[in-house]
Amino acid sequence: MDMLKAGALMLILALTVGANATATARYTDPVTVEGVEFAPRPDAADMDLQLVGYGVATARIFFDVYAAALYLPPAADADSALAEETPRRLEIQYLLDLEADDLARAANTILQRQHDKATLEGVREGIEQLHALYRDVGPGDRYAMTYRPGDGTTLTLNGEPQGTIPGGDFARIYFGIWLGKEPLSEALREKLLGRA
């Protein structure tokens, strides 16, 4: 009986430790995926963010399109990643050439799959503003989307600010392309959120 209790206790502890490690995992050293390096903290001195997860977006199984990394505050977890009060940053470094229109078209496809027309109408202006900021990209180009509660979502390309889109609803919906329900890739979402 004591052996059974001890075994059950060890199993519970192992599951608890595993769950906590996944929920609070943070990186203290740079990570590299497909030759792309992501720092443990982003280049955003005014924000206390840490690397939570990273992965690669692959098109049709054959082509790696980009490497991505998500940064959240130390106290945030996967469940609060899209909360209006949660600052966040998503960095995407491209591995091949893509036109700005392709980026906008792909985003619109996912957004239409995720949300009804009424929801999207509420943030349509922000979506159009952000898509107007997109530029053609090639291997090595890096976009970053940084959400600061109260300020909005700032898009940078290779470290150069392109513009800021106001609104917590816009940020929640747009970051949801990668982190929400029915995302671009469920496997990538789980990696970005540090759950895989």
QUIQUI-V335478 format. One line per field, one symbol per residue. burial: 1 if it has 16 or more other C-alpha atoms within 10 Angstrom, else 0. A space follows every 50 residues. Layout:
burial=???
//
This chain:
burial=00000000000000000000011111000010000101111100001011 11111110000000111111111001110011110111111111100000 00010011011001000001001001100110111010011111111110 0111111000010111111111111111110111100111111110
//
